[in-house]
Every structure is written in structure tokens, then in C-alpha cells.
Amino acid sequence: MGNSPMGQNTAETLGKTDADLLRTRLCDLPLRLADCEIGPLVEQLWRELAERGLSFKPLCFLSTEWFVEQGETCIGIPFYLAHPRLLRLERRQVLDVEGGTADEAMRILRHEAGHAADYAYRMSRQRGRRELFGNSKLPYPDNYTPKPHSHAFVRHLDNWYAQSHPDEDFAETFAVWLSPPSTWRERYKTWKGALRKLEWMDARLTKLRGREPPVQSKVQPHAIAADQRTLQEFYDERLVVLAEETSPEYVDGDLRRIFAGRTGHPEAEKAAEFIKRNRKRLREVVARWSGLKKYNLDAMLSAMIATCRELDLVRTAPEETALLDLAACCVSLSKNYLFAGRFSMSS
């Protein structure tokens, strides 16, 4: 963006302190997708579609989350991916960034392109679609319980997302089909159900090569350009939703198996201080292996710290042993909750 007025305006706005930036309205953020960090990835998506012979170039725009409106063909991309300053603010607010790396962002873009292509080419009318993927007209559930060992679905995004709804199954299958290098035949050769869907996708999209899609809208619902909320209001609302999504429970007995009571160990490190000292490390590792959001894991660790203080627990085992036990406990508690409470639906 150089020294252009847009570049100067961006530097002035995003150069503010967090407190000042949080008072900025979303619609006042000086962002253009073409100038953003995510812009080259959108161009990569278009190239991948063209390389597969599809004459479809979905319009992308900045919104507050990843999504494609049902029946539309434009892809909403979270505004915080548009600039490193906003990405840092997102991470400070919710401890994680959905699509925060180029690889993860491309995976999500391919998934959303699956929804967009579905509507653009009216794929729900294609013969065999319902028999393979299910009824697209089914209402979206608030949550879902996956079958981790099922070979009837591809695995692309986390948490077995293809199992959440027939349309998500379609979008995930499309994303695997689109992803370079094209190794899906080898990867899924023993997964009969998933392979049938991929072969169906390949056959139908091959017939559409070079054809202009009958539907290609320019509707941009929930674009930040029309969102008058401040960043503070936006994050306040998000944090309420995150807090309601998952609140893993645990029992005192789990902590007592890892730590000991103060009696007989007057010089031992307080368990609460031990967890606090390793909080970030635990959050990163457990999030990677459990599927639980870092924000919710952080809340769980806060509750553990409070309980350790209440019970006056201390660490008597070697540090690495205690850390390993605590990480395993957190993963177990997270998995137990997720499969009992089920995964919340995302966009």
C-alpha cells in the first residue's frame, strides 16, 4: 500500500493502542481485500479453481467470520485476517485465530468455495447428490456428535466437520477434491463411502469444466463495511458466545490424583502456581490434541487454579511428570466433554 492515502489511513488507524483500536467501528477500518494479507490466498483459490477447469471465481469480502450465505456465492472472510495488527488483537482477545496461518486459511477457503460452488452450479439438483450426501434441506443442528472412526466422510477441517450436515459433507468433499496435489484417490482408496463421494464429485465437476455457473451473485451479507459496532462491542458479543459454547467440568478427584495436600509437604510448590506457570504451554498442547477452543481451555485452567487454591494442593512429583499428567488429564476432560456435550456448529 506504500505511502498512498489508503496506506497512511491504515497505518494511522491500526497503529493505535488496543484501547483506542477497540473503540473503532468495524465499518471505519480502512481495509480493502485486494491490499490485505489474505488477498494472495484468495488469488490462489481462484487459480486452483481455474486449474481444475472451473469457470467460477467467487467474490470474496471482509466480514466478521468465515461463511457463505445459503443460496449465495460470495465468501465472507474474517476482517482480522486482513492485517497483522488485527490478527494480534484477535489472538489477545480470544487466544486463537481461525485461519491464522496460510495453510489453515487455504483449507477454510477451499471449504467455503465448496459451498459457493454448490450454489453457483446448483449442485443440489445433480443426480445422486441426495443419495450420497443426504438431504440438503434438513435444518442445521446447533451441535452434532461425530463418529470418529467412520470412513463414510472425508477429513479436511477439524472435529470431523463433514459429519455435521449434508451441505458440510458436500463442502468438505469438494475441498479435498480441490486441494493440490490431487492425491485423494490414493488417500481414500480404502474408505469406500468417502471415495464414492469424491468420485461422484470428480465426475460431476469434470462435466462442468469451461461452463459459466448459472448463479454468481454479488451479495455481501454481514460485510464489515456496513457494521457499525465497535471492535469492543464485537468482541464482547463473541466472548459471551464462546463462554456459552463449552464449559468442561472436572472433579476434585482428578486434581487430587496429580497433586497432594499441603500436610507433610510444607516446602512444595503450590499446584495453583504450577498451573499458572505452565498455562500457555498447556493451552497450546491440549488445544492441538483435544479440539477444544483455547478460550474455553483457558477458562478450564482458571477453574483448576481456583480449585487448587481452595484445596491447598501442592506439586510433589517431578515437574515433567506432573505436567504430563496434567496435560493428559486436560485432554481427557476436554474429550469427555466434547463427546458428551457434542461439537458446536460453526459457520
Buried (B, 14 or more C-beta within 10 A) or exposed (E): BEEEEBEEBBEEBBEEEBEEBBBBBBEBBBBEBEBBBBBEBBEBBBEBBEEBEBBBBBBBBBBBBBBBBEEBBBBBBBBBBBBEBBBBBBBEBBBBBBBBEEEBBBBBBBBBBBBBBBBBBEBBEBEEBBEBBBEBEEEEEEEBBBEEEBBBBBBBBEBBBBBBBBBBBBBBBBBBBBBEEBEBEEBBEEBEBBBBBBBBBBEBBEEBEEEEBEEBBEEBEBBBBEBEBBBBBBBEEBEEEBEEBBEBEBEEEBBBEBBBBBEEBEEBBBBBBBBBEBBEEBBBBBBEBBBBBBBBBBBBBEBBBEBBBEBEBBBBBEEEEBBEBBBEBBBBBBBBBBEEBBBBBBB
